[in-house]
């Protein structure tokens, strides 16, 4: 009986530990929600003035454009599979139009607009990117004001030089 109690206690403790780890992992995850108004905003070259704008891609083939609240710092994602190298640009010039048009022409997939939300649901940015199969964007908030965005959580390997 004592052995059974000890075994039960160990399993219960392990379960609580795993639950705690899982809840902390998702605490810093944000989300992206497809939104037609955001798509229209990008395709008419409009932008949110209190956002900083970035793009990632290779050469004349941008993979994604994001606008992030100025309270946040967008960080590069690097790893074995996912890589992004965000390049900041001023959206008020011709660069936004150039990037959007390149995505519409060069991509074989339809670009979509997304709202970027923090874990609590607060909007922290916008994104214009293509839908790659069933892959979803990965949004992570780190150390308060740092945010990482991986447009396609599969093989985001393209980054500007």
C-alpha positions in Angstrom: 0.0 0.0 0.0 2.9 2.4 0.9 4.5 1.7 -2.5 1.2 2.4 -4.3 1.0 5.7 -2.4 4.5 6.7 -3.3 4.0 5.8 -7.0 0.8 7.8 -7.1 2.5 10.8 -5.4 5.4 10.6 -7.9 3.0 10.5 -10.9 1.0 13.3 -9.6 4.1 15.5 -9.0 5.4 14.7 -12.5 2.0 15.6 -14.0 1.9 18.9 -12.2 5.5 19.6 -13.3 4.6 18.9 -17.0 1.5 21.0 -16.8 3.5 23.9 -15.4 6.0 23.6 -18.2 3.3 23.5 -20.8 1.5 26.6 -19.5 4.8 28.6 -19.3 5.6 27.7 -22.9 2.4 29.0 -24.3 2.4 32.1 -22.1 4.8 33.9 -24.5 3.1 32.8 -27.7 1.2 35.3 -29.7 -1.0 34.6 -32.7 -1.8 35.7 -36.2 -5.4 36.0 -37.5 -6.1 36.4 -41.1 -7.9 39.7 -41.9 -9.1 41.0 -45.2 -8.9 44.6 -44.1 -5.2 44.3 -43.3 -4.7 42.7 -46.8 -6.5 45.7 -48.4 -4.5 48.1 -46.3 -1.2 46.7 -47.6 -2.4 46.4 -51.2 -3.4 50.1 -51.2 0.0 50.9 -49.7 -1.5 52.3 -46.4 0.3 51.8 -43.1 -0.2 52.4 -39.4 1.9 55.4 -38.4 2.8 54.2 -34.9 4.3 50.9 -36.3 7.8 50.2 -37.4 7.9 48.2 -40.7 10.2 45.4 -41.7 10.5 42.8 -44.5 12.2 39.5 -45.0 13.0 37.7 -48.2 15.6 37.0 -50.7 16.6 39.6 -53.3 13.5 40.8 -55.2 11.4 38.1 -53.7 10.1 39.3 -50.3 8.6 36.6 -48.1 6.7 38.8 -45.6 6.2 42.4 -44.5 5.3 43.2 -40.9 4.4 46.3 -39.0 5.1 46.2 -35.3 4.1 48.6 -32.6 7.0 51.0 -31.8 6.9 49.7 -28.2 8.3 46.4 -29.4 11.6 45.4 -31.0 11.4 42.8 -33.8 14.3 40.3 -33.5 15.8 38.0 -36.0 14.9 34.3 -35.8 17.7 31.9 -36.5 17.8 28.2 -36.0 18.3 24.9 -37.8 15.0 25.3 -39.8 13.6 28.8 -39.4 15.6 31.9 -40.3 14.4 35.5 -40.7 16.5 38.6 -41.1 14.1 41.5 -40.8 15.2 44.6 -42.6 13.5 47.9 -41.4 12.2 50.3 -44.0 10.1 53.5 -44.0 6.6 52.7 -45.3 5.9 56.3 -46.4 8.2 56.0 -49.5 8.1 53.8 -52.5 9.5 50.7 -50.7 6.1 49.5 -49.4 4.6 49.6 -52.8 7.6 47.9 -54.3 7.5 45.1 -51.8 3.8 44.5 -52.0 3.9 44.4 -55.8 6.8 42.0 -55.8 4.9 39.7 -53.5 1.8 39.8 -55.7 3.8 39.1 -58.9 6.6 36.8 -57.8 4.8 34.6 -55.3 3.0 31.7 -56.7 0.7 31.8 -53.7 -1.9 34.4 -52.8 -0.7 37.0 -50.2 -2.9 37.5 -47.2 -3.2 40.1 -44.4 -2.9 39.1 -40.8 -3.3 40.8 -37.4 -0.5 40.0 -35.0 -1.8 39.5 -31.4 0.1 39.2 -28.1 -0.9 36.3 -25.9 -3.7 38.2 -24.2 -5.2 39.2 -27.5 -3.9 42.7 -27.8 -3.0 43.7 -31.3 0.8 44.4 -31.6 1.2 44.4 -35.3 0.1 43.5 -38.8 1.6 41.2 -41.4 1.3 40.6 -45.2 2.5 37.2 -46.3 1.5 34.2 -48.3 -0.1 31.1 -47.0 2.2 28.2 -47.4 0.3 25.0 -47.2 -0.9 24.3 -43.7 1.9 26.1 -42.1 1.1 28.9 -39.6 3.0 31.9 -38.5 4.9 31.7 -35.2 4.7 34.8 -32.9 6.8 34.8 -29.7 7.1 37.6 -27.1 10.4 37.5 -25.3 11.7 39.6 -22.3 8.9 42.1 -22.3 9.3 44.1 -25.5 11.1 41.7 -27.8 9.0 39.9 -30.4 10.0 37.3 -33.0 7.8 36.6 -36.0 8.4 33.6 -38.2 6.0 34.1 -41.2 5.8 30.3 -42.1 6.8 27.9 -39.3 8.2 25.5 -41.8 11.1 26.7 -43.8 11.5 30.5 -43.5 15.0 30.3 -44.9 15.1 33.4 -47.0 16.7 36.5 -45.6 18.1 39.6 -47.3 21.9 39.8 -47.5 
